[in-house]
Amino acid sequence: MVLTLYGNSYSPCAKRVAQVLVEKQVPFKVVIIDFKKGEQKAASFVEKQPFGQVPLLDDDGYFIYESRAIARYIAEKYPDQGTPLIPKDLRARGLFEQALSIELNDFDAYISPPVHEVIFKPFLGLTPDREAFDQMVIQLEAKLDVYEKILSKQKYLAGDELTLADLFHLPYGVLLGPAGSNALDTPKRPNLSRWFKELVARPSWQAVKDEFKSMD
């Protein structure tokens, strides 16, 4: 059975899953969830995703939510298909797990607030606070300085091979520039810039960055 991804192109987290499906060359069907109609809060959807959020993956009646969990499920279900995204060697796997924690705690936790402040607040009818944005970016940049040190010694966050941990940065990372900061693309951090530009250029991201649709 073809996997079914519930989400829409306004959701960075749904794009995270769609990219991994493309990277792993897994056929999938998309069911668009319309936020304006509140379809994510419909009783039939909340039965499967109790928080009423996207993305949600249906694998022949097996439902799993949370984008990072879905991505790992896909990568482990299809280990020898498409791009290898989870190392098999024990020590490489340890560095991969380390990189996953870095992305979640030292990147996502610091980039989500400024992106939400400027990009998503207007969708809620709220006025962005530019001063708050600037202060949050200062905190983010301190973390990115550490990224620069790490990436000066290796190609990717977990070593010299691409993993899920790298791809997980894209959905919010690409929104930082439109929000008003060049922190991910600056001569001050050449290795960080090189790394992020390479991720953005991947065909899998280019396939889903604007909108994603069923692929077979």
Phi, psi and omega in degrees: 000138177289135178295147178243125179253120175266127180170196172202170187285355175277347184265112176303323183289326176293323176296325178302315180290317181301320180297317181295321176300317179292316181300324181270002178057043180258121176298142178207155177251143180251132169248115182284128175258119185272110180295321183298329178270357179070027184296336180289345180255002178296145184304321182294329179279317182296335174302325183265328180230093190299340178274352179066045182228165172244156009272165173221136179246135176246115176247085179054047178093354174266115184256134178220138179232176190080116191302319181291321178295318178298315182300317180293322178300314180297312183297326181277331179288328183239060187295330185255016181245137179065212182279128173295126185238356176229119182296151178262328179296139186302311183291321176296324178294323177298317178291328175296312179299321177300314180296323177299318179293322178299313181301316184288315189265333184247356177236295183303318182295338182255337180267331181299315182300311179294324178295317178297322182301317187259323186272317188263335179304315180302327178295336180264006180077020181253157181264124179296147178255101185295325179294319177296319177303311182300320180292322179292325179293325176300318178294319178298317184298328177298323177289321181292333174298324178288320175305317181302319179295316180298313185282353173282346184250348183205162186284322184233176188292331181256005182144219183257010177239140177297139174223175174306325183302323177291311184299329183299341182284340192293313189302322177268329180301319182289346180271349183292319178299306177301333178286338175123019179227138177258025186301333180267357182216078183218144177301341178294335182229072186296324181287320174299315180298315178302312181300311185290321177299321179296319179296315181298326184282351182299136180305326180297320179287320179300330181287337186238356191295327180265309174206155178236152182218172181303139179229136177224000000 
